[in-house]
Amino acid sequence: MRYIKPRSLKRLPGFLFLIGCLSSSAQTFTTKGTSLYDYYGYYFRQEFNIEVTGLPAVADSSFGLTSVLLNLRHERVSDLKITLESPDGASIWLTNRNGKDSGAHYIHTRFSQFGQSGLISAARAPFTGDYRPDGQLEFLNHGQNPNGTWKLYIEDLKKDFSGDLDSIQLLFSHQPAKAIIRKKCDFENIGLCDCPDGAKNCDLLPDLVIIPFFTENQIQEYAWNDPVYPRQLRLAATIANIGYGPMEIKGAKAEKEGRLSVNQRIYNRKNGKLAYQDFPAGTMYFEDKPGHNHYHVDDWVEFRLVKISNKKRTILTKGSKVSYCLFTTGIIYQSDGFSTINGKKYGENMPNYGLGYYPSCNFDKQGISVGGYDTYGMLYEGQYLELPENLPNGDYTLEIEIDPHHWYRESDKKNNVFSMKVRVGKQVVYPSRR
Ligand SMILES: [Zn+2]
């Protein structure tokens, strides 16, 4: 356990040195690392430069970033949010607070678009293998020049442990991470986008649902005397858009109950042409907690614990409504084990798959593209229900409702509540984890 004082930060850049090495089929660029700092109470991210030179001038679907190899030692990796940024400023999460409570280290962890070891968020430390990152690598091959300074940002979001970055390596090749496109339906070619029931004109509405897999894999009850998460049932929530159009929102300057007001933008296809309308919806605010530093949409989800007996539903507790930043963290492929939602498989077969581009959480524009999802891990702020005192051991139902106020328009509001059986109660004794 080590606590490093801020004054030592200015020594950091001197520790970095760079190696670029070339092979005939692929090119790799490596940065050797240095000590990582522990969280000391305010927003701070450590920056590591990876100098990339000598590549073709465009990173796209024929050449570009293929994988990222990470070696990092840290006794509790769930403290860490690790972001990769291309020289033009596009960025994705490689991994954000994964590894549950006590997972340690990233050892020879490769991130690639279809990582065969599965999602990094569902895996166990030390993550040795080939994983899909939390974000989309293909966002970093969007036609920009890949030559220049790539940046790896590491944020430690919780105190008590620090670590070392050993190395980070970027691999570029002719098999890059790339968007899977079924046909060219986009805002420039709206005539190629489908309307429900083959209609010529329509509103391209989103439809939001919870993907069960993420919550099922990241849910944990903590004891009443747990020093960090007392009596909490912590859980992940991942919201997918299975509609015909993107979920898109825009902040507006007007204030509404002390918050910034939000409009929802609905796109329409009218005789092959693109149009849109903005509708007043909810509110948003600037979230400055560690790991965020961007705009959040208020009251985006609500968690509830309910008891259902003899068809009677009793709400035992509700979490406060949690605010989210909306962006397309990942996208669903049909080959994914988790792409079955409410008995139906989703992915590249979806009409208008990939429509909308939402790589970050800006004030002007946030959203979830068609087939995209926005994920919140179990260790993110607000991802819990406080269990009632003296809750009897037993089986209960966890409910997650998206947009509990019904502020946002969707093609189907009835599928916004996800429920799942959970077994909770006083049987959990500290230490309840690990
Ligand atoms: Zn956030």
Residues whose N, C-alpha, C, O or C-beta is under 5 A from the ligand:
A	BS01	ZN	G291 H292 C325
